[in-house]
Amino acid sequence: MTPDGISLSGVGKTFAGRGKVVEALRDVTLSCPKGSFTAIIGPSGCGKSTVMRIALGLETPDTGEVRIAGKAPMGAARAGETGVAFQDAALLPWRSVRRNIEVPLEVLGRSIPEARDHVQHMIELVGLKGYENALPGELSGGMRQRVAIARALVTHPQILFMDEPFGALDQILRRQMNQELQRIWTETGSTALLVTHGIDEAVFLADRVVVMHANPGRIVDVIDVGFDRPRAPGLFSDPAFHRVCDHIAEVLHGG
Amino acid sequence: MAAEASGQWRGLRNVAILLLIWEIVGRFDLVAGGALPGISEILIRLWIDWGDYPRHIWATLYASTVGFLIGNALGIGAGVIFALSPTTLRLFRGVNIAVFALPPIAIAPILVLTLSGMAPRIALAALGVYFVTMTATVIGLSQADSRATDVIRAYGGTRWDVLRRVQFRGALPSILAGLRVAAPNAVLGAILAEFGGGGRWGLGAYLLGSLGRGEPDRLWGIGLVATVIAGLSYGLFALLAARTIGASRAVTLNTAVPDAAPRAGHPAARLALTLGTIALPFLVWWAFIEVTGVPDLISKTPWGVVDYLFLGPTAESAQARLLAALAETLPITFLGMAAGLGFAFLLAISSRLFPRAIDAFMPVALVTQTMPLVALTPLLVLILGRGTSLTLWVTISVTFFPAFVTLAQGLALVPRSAEELPRAYGAARWTEMRMVTIPASLPYLFAATRLTVPRALLGVMIAEWLATGKGLGNLLNQSRGFLDYGMIWTVAAVSVLLSVLFYQAVVMVERRVLRRLGMATAE
């Protein structure tokens, strides 16, 4: 196991609520080598978002150990080694695009003037040149999501967490964003962990797809995806691509 | 379930501890030499006095119930018309703001002069109800699920079909929530009219009569009964609302954008509308005098007030007295409001730092929403005396609680992911508050300010009227004694006008600031 990636070993988590105890995660062990792209897929309520929240340090596991780039999750976060994009864009409505992207820099206490060119570069990377001073309310859903991606990347993170970042987008826009995400990820060379509902999205982007089942939340299979990179949009209609998708669907449905 | 039960248990325990402390403090006369009696003493006195209560309770209940019915009929009727015609809504904006912002105590003497018997009390109770119900009706009707209205329209349904089949049913939870808030308002309105109008029966009259006799246990007993009546009226409609609302919540998310109010096209038409909006409240005033048919000597039209204040033989003395009173009243109004809002703001944003302490406080703050707080001023007179500190505390207490509830409930709506973002980068609680919580609370701070402007003025005027003998409230009370009808109408008009102007100023600042920040106005 490389110490630079993401490593969870024997992670368990239970929530108490509504008169019963829910076992959200049981014995989840996962290791993502540096520079790899891992996707977690599973039905609603299988605990895939909980895995990510534990890796981010927003939740603490009941059992097991988590190392992010060799550090405890919060330690890695405070060192600025992680980037995160949530399910909804989670933009602050009173801040412009530029100022929203600067939020992680502010939290980490980094110099904003020094990062000016870099922030501009990020804005251009996600194709929002000319919208630097727009407020989130003036942007479309896809544009907001791209701001969230730029914000996740602005700290040069070694580790990139994404929790269904394109869940609210339509299929067309989603494919477009998948393309862009692949390009951006290739340029930054970070270790990526993507939580998603979409099988094709997971297969298109990831080196490995982790399939989870619910009750209790657990990993049932890890499927390697070996397509060459960069992957072109044509891959979506490749028979080999569909075979992998069908296989994952079988595993998902208890096969 | 276990967590909920233990939460309720904790709440009960807190209440028990509070009552115990009250009893001990009261028994040993620790507050202002016995101004706060123990609970047992209050209850014993209530038992002894019980023979006096039925007639007082009946008078207050009668006025507030009739006022509640009339106010709601007007509120729902007006709400339906406003929802159907945005132009009418626009035209009545001035009247609606005036009804919302008027300090009831200021117009109580006018109602007593122009109406007779129970009518002044009923009118004030109805005024307290109208605005709440009208707003709830308009919001409820205009927030109807646009997909459901589309279904009716798609089958050729008329405007009336849509109103009948979708909007009324959809508006019911909102209207019921409005009635819940309006019910204790009616009780408060009736009591304030009793303060301002004399008369022998009614809890307000009873409070006022007992204030001079210096019997703390009796005063507290009356306050307790008034609070229980207001609380029960709230509880009745809360129960009704809980039984109906369950069935009419949307199951899926409505993604269609609601229709914006159509803008009047021609600039001249818009100007006419604005002028009409300003003129209408004065027309209503004038029409009210015409309808009641009270002689000119007693009732003053808008022109009558201008004549009294600027043209008549006593104009100079009137101006001087009015200005002196304003110089007393306005600073303390702003000070009390700022303090009340400031405390509420600090407490609400610190809920992120001490969530459990705020959770424990929230039920108390919610209960105060059903209490006729400002009607309990006589109780504060016992504790604080008749000085300026009384005015300040009355004002703070009537602004703090509603402001806190508005802010705390607003902050609970901030999306979780927005708060988690700084934390995901290892931000400290303080950084999270600075970057997310405080800016996100701005719309609610404005909403709270709008809400508290008229209450602050009411609080100050009540304290001045009942106790301190200064300012606008006292000028009004004195003029009543001297039969100075011109001054009574002038003070009423000036205090309503000031309240409306403050309110409008807050709205304008709010719009500019929130538009710049790309945020929406909070209701």
Interface residues (C-beta under 8 A of the other chain):
Chain A: A16 G17 R18 G19 L56 G57 L58 M74 A77 R78 G80 T82 V84 F86 Q87 D88 A90 L91 L92 P93 W94 V103 P104 E106 V107 L108 L135 P136 G137 E138 T155
Chain B: M1 A2 A3 P415 S417 A418 E420 L421 P422 R423 A424 Y425 G426 A427 T431 M435 V436 P439 A440 L442 L517 G518 M519
